[in-house]
Amino acid sequence: MHQLNGPLREKPPILEWDAVLEKKVLLHRKELLLEQDFQISPEASEGIQDFEGELVFQACNNSICVPLSRQPFSAALEIRS
């Protein structure tokens, strides 16, 4: 099994005043870039391996937040020694 290696990294957010919450909040506009390193198991077979995960997130505007969303994702990774 593969393991996460280190923290999830994100593109630096913007610090902006939110009138509804009456405080400064960190936010992203239009796009969000996330990066995560992981360690391949020494027992992993060489060749193309499917890597699957799920991103759980919530989006808000100035008046409402949508419920938590779950977005599955997958990537085909080539394992080489």
N, C-alpha and C positions, 0 to 999 in steps of 0.2 A: 504494500500500500504506500502511496505517496503522502508526504507530510508538508504542511505549510512551513515555510522557513522565513521567519521574521514577520513584521507587522504589515498590514494592508496599507499601501501608500495611495494618496490621492493628489490630484492637481491642486495647488494651493487655492483655498476658497477665498471669497471676498468677505470682508467684515463690513456689514451694512446695518443701518438703523431699521428696525421693523416697528412700524407705528402700531400694529395690532398687539404685538407682544410687549411693546414699550421698552425695548432693549436692543442692543446690537446683537446680531446673529451672523454666523458663518454660513455662506451660501454659494451655490454654483449657478451660473446662468447658461442656458442652452446646452452645454455639454459637460460631462464629468468623465475624467480619466482616472481609472483605478489600476494599480499594479500590485501583483502579489508574487513573490518568489516561492518556489516549492522545491523539495528534494525528492528526486526519483529513487525509488526503492532499489537497492542493489540486485534484488531478485527480478526486476522488471525485464521482460523479454525485449530484445532489439526489434526495431521496426516501428510501424505506425501504431500508436496507442491512443484510444479515445480518452479525453479528460473531460469530466462533467462536473458542474457545480450549479449553484443557485445564488442569485443576487437578490437580496431582500431590501427594499427601499420604500421611501415615502416622499411624495412630491407635494409642495405647497405653493400657493400664491398669497397675495395680500389678504385674502379673506377666508380661505378654506384649505384644508389638507385632504388629499385623497387617502383612502385606507391603505395600509401596507400592501405593497405589491411584491409578487415573487416572480422572478424571471429566470427560468432555467437557461443554461448555456452549455455549449460543448465545443471542444477544439480537438483536432487531430494533430498529435505531436509525434515527431520522429525521435525515437530513442536510439542513440548510438553509444557504443563503448569508447 
